[in-house]
């Protein structure tokens, strides 16, 4: 006789797998790669330095 299976565990595992698949799809479509993030960070830092350099002293 085979061992009984817990249907709630099977259901939970199936839900986890589907959520993981959806998260992976969203990461591909909405996420940014590490080089893209570094370029954006460098650009923001340059803008901040430029703004700081052009402030007037009062």
C-alpha positions as CSV (number, residue, x, y, z in Angstrom):
1,X,0.0,0.0,0.0
2,X,1.4,3.4,-0.9
3,X,1.8,6.1,1.7
4,X,-1.0,8.6,2.1
5,X,-0.3,12.1,0.9
6,X,-1.3,15.3,2.7
7,X,-3.3,17.3,0.1
8,X,-2.8,20.6,1.9
9,X,0.9,20.2,1.6
10,X,0.7,19.4,-2.1
11,X,-1.5,22.4,-2.6
12,X,0.9,24.7,-0.7
13,X,3.8,23.4,-2.6
14,X,2.0,24.0,-5.9
15,X,1.1,27.6,-4.8
16,X,4.7,28.3,-3.8
17,X,5.9,27.1,-7.2
18,X,3.5,29.3,-9.1
19,X,4.3,32.3,-7.0
20,X,8.1,31.7,-7.6
21,X,7.5,31.4,-11.3
22,X,5.5,34.7,-11.3
23,X,8.2,36.4,-9.3
24,X,10.9,35.3,-11.7
25,X,8.8,36.6,-14.7
26,X,8.4,39.9,-12.9
27,X,12.1,40.1,-12.1
28,X,12.9,39.7,-15.8
29,X,10.4,42.3,-17.0
30,X,10.7,44.9,-14.2
31,X,14.1,44.3,-12.7
32,X,17.3,46.0,-13.5
33,X,20.6,44.3,-14.0
34,X,23.5,45.2,-11.6
35,X,25.4,47.2,-14.3
36,X,22.3,49.2,-15.0
37,X,21.9,50.0,-11.3
38,X,25.5,51.0,-11.0
39,X,25.2,53.4,-14.0
40,X,22.1,55.0,-12.5
41,X,23.8,55.4,-9.1
42,X,26.9,57.0,-10.7
43,X,24.7,59.4,-12.7
44,X,22.8,60.4,-9.5
45,X,26.0,60.9,-7.6
46,X,27.4,63.1,-10.5
47,X,24.2,65.2,-10.4
48,X,24.4,65.6,-6.6
49,X,28.1,66.7,-6.9
50,X,27.3,69.1,-9.7
51,X,24.5,70.7,-7.7
52,X,26.6,70.9,-4.6
53,X,29.4,72.6,-6.5
54,X,27.1,75.3,-7.9
55,X,25.5,76.3,-4.6
56,X,26.1,79.8,-3.5
57,X,27.6,80.6,-0.1
58,X,25.4,82.9,1.9
